[in-house]
Amino acid sequence: MKQIASMMAGVVIEILVKPGQAVSEGMDVALLESMKMQLPVQSEESGTVKEIKIAAGDFVNEGDVIITLE
């Protein structure tokens, strides 16, 4: 199973994909706010969104799995 993880700690501002949606490598899948900056989380692999493990407003740590792909 492929996974997309947070690259840094921060608050989830927006989720840009939905379950069942196809994503490609380099595509923005979520926005995080950290140190008053908004930073996109990008997929490192192509696939289809299976599960979104976060919601807007959640705090995530670096390395937390936020989306799984199939």
C-alpha positions as CSV (number, residue, x, y, z in Angstrom):
1,M,0.0,0.0,0.0
2,K,1.3,3.4,-0.9
3,Q,1.2,6.2,1.7
4,I,1.6,10.0,1.7
5,A,3.1,11.4,4.8
6,S,3.4,14.9,6.2
7,M,6.8,16.4,5.5
8,M,6.6,18.6,8.6
9,A,4.5,19.4,11.7
10,G,1.6,21.7,11.2
11,V,-2.1,22.2,11.1
12,V,-4.1,20.9,8.2
13,I,-5.7,23.8,6.4
14,E,-7.4,22.0,3.4
15,I,-7.6,18.6,1.9
16,L,-7.4,18.9,-1.9
17,V,-8.4,15.3,-2.9
18,K,-11.3,12.9,-2.3
19,P,-11.4,9.1,-1.9
20,G,-11.4,7.5,-5.3
21,Q,-9.6,10.4,-7.0
22,A,-6.6,9.6,-9.1
23,V,-3.4,11.4,-8.1
24,S,-0.1,11.7,-9.9
25,E,3.4,12.1,-8.6
26,G,4.0,15.8,-7.6
27,M,0.3,16.6,-7.3
28,D,-0.7,18.7,-4.3
29,V,-3.0,16.7,-2.0
30,A,-3.3,18.9,1.1
31,L,-2.3,22.3,2.6
32,L,-0.5,22.6,5.9
33,E,0.1,25.7,8.0
34,S,3.4,25.8,9.9
35,M,5.1,28.9,11.3
36,K,2.4,31.1,9.7
37,M,3.3,29.7,6.2
38,Q,1.0,27.6,4.0
39,L,2.8,24.7,2.5
40,P,1.5,22.0,0.1
41,V,1.9,18.3,0.7
42,Q,2.7,16.6,-2.5
43,S,2.2,13.0,-3.5
44,E,5.5,11.1,-4.1
45,E,3.7,8.4,-6.1
46,S,0.8,8.0,-8.5
47,G,-2.3,6.1,-7.5
48,T,-5.9,6.3,-6.4
49,V,-6.9,7.8,-3.0
50,K,-8.0,4.9,-0.8
51,E,-8.3,6.7,2.6
52,I,-7.9,10.1,4.0
53,K,-6.6,9.9,7.6
54,I,-6.8,13.6,8.5
55,A,-9.4,16.4,8.6
56,A,-9.1,20.2,8.3
57,G,-8.0,21.6,11.6
58,D,-6.1,18.4,12.6
59,F,-2.5,18.8,13.9
60,V,0.0,16.4,12.2
61,N,3.6,15.6,13.0
62,E,6.4,15.1,10.5
63,G,6.1,11.6,9.1
64,D,2.4,11.1,10.0
65,V,0.6,9.2,7.3
66,I,-2.2,11.4,6.0
67,I,-3.4,9.6,2.9
68,T,-3.2,6.0,1.6
69,L,-3.2,5.2,-2.1
70,E,-4.0,2.0,-4.0
